[in-house]
Amino acid sequence: MSRAHHLVVVLALLVACDRPGDTARAREAVGRALSGTLAYPQSTPVTVAAGEEAAQLTMTSPDSIAVIVAWFKNALPLNGWVIQRETAGTGGSVTLFAQKGQRPLWITLRPNIGAAGSTYTMISEIPADSTKP
């Protein structure tokens, strides 16, 4: 089952690669940073972004925050992620913080404004490239 979810993330990144303005470096960094994470199955990629130490993938879904949060709370532990915190924010937003070993993962979900569904952002640190000196 984890392979299928990993495929969802890879497919989402491939679709996001076609968006104007995204650089190959940002896409590669997002792929490395979010390797082994899961994207909610009913999601559509919106943006990818990366800095020197972290990268983010923003997705949207027609489903509610409650449905997506429940899915993440069930699915993340299947791939070795431990949810450390769930925090409710303003405007109905929810942030999940998970770790896999020392790797952090933040997932922040917000209700879409003026439309049904939710948008969420997955952020993680970019691991060091072991192939570079």
N, C-alpha and C positions, 0 to 999 in steps of 0.2 A: 504494500500500500504506500510506503514512503517513496518508492520510485515513481509512482503515478503522481504524487504531489510535487516531487522534485521536477517532474516533466512540466507541470503546470507553471512553475516559476520560470523554467527555461523558455517555454513557449511565450510567456508574458514578456520576458526580456527580448526575445526575438521580434515580437510585434512592436515593442517600444523602440527598437532600433530603427524603425522606419520613420519615426517622428522627426520633423525638421528641427534643427538646432541642437540635437543631441550629438555629442561627440563620441567617437569610438572609445576614447579613454574613459569617459563616464560610464558607458555601457559595460566595459570590461571591469571597471571598479565595482559597479553594482553587482555584477555576476559573482565576483570574488567575495564581496561583503555579505551577500545574501545566500551564498552557497549552503545548501542543507536546510534552508528555511522553506516554509510553505506559503503559498498564496491561496487565498480563498477561491474555490473553483468557479464561482459566478462573477469573476472580476475581469475588468478591462483595464489595461495599462493607460496611465495618463502621462506621467513624466518619469524620467530618471535623472539623477543628479549625483555628483560626487565631488568631494574635496580631497585634501591630502590624506586624511585619516578616516573618513567615514563616507558612506554612500547611502542614497535613499531611492526607493521605488514607490511611486504613488499610484494607487489603483482605485477604481470605482466599481460599485456593485449596485444592482437594483434592490439588494436585501438590506434589512435593518441592521443597525449596530448590534442589537441584542443577538440576532441570529449569527452574525459574523464573529462576535466575541465568543459565543458558545462554541462555534466551530473551532476557533483558534485554541481555546482552552482544552478542547478534546484532541485536536490534531498535533499541536506542538510537542506534547510529551511523547508522541509516537516516534518522533525523530530525535529524541534525547534532549529537547529543550525543557527547562524547568521554569515555570512562570513564578517569578519572585514577587510581583506586585501588579495589582489592578487599581487604577486610579480614575475616578470620575472627575471630569473637568467641566468647564463652563459650556453652556449651549448644548448639553447632551453628549459631549465628547467623552471618550474612554481611552486610556492609555494602558497597554500591557507592557510590562518589562519582563523579559525572559533571558535566561543564560543557558549556554551549552558549554560546559567547562568554564573558561574565562571569557568566552565570546558573548557580548551583550547584543540584545535585540530589543528595539522599541517599536511597538505598533500603536499608532495613534489613529483612532477612528472618529470621524465627524459626520453628522447627518448632512446630506446634500441640502443646499438652500434653494428653495423654489422648485424642487423636484424630489421624487421618491428616491430612496436608496441612501447609500453611504459612500464616503471616500475615506480611504485609509492610506497611511504612509508607513512603510517599513524602513527602519534605519538601523544600520550596524556598522561596526568598524571594519575597515579594509585590512585583512590580514597581510602581514609582510609577505612579499614575493620571495619564496625560498630559492628561486632559480636565478635571482640577481645577486651579485656580490655585495 
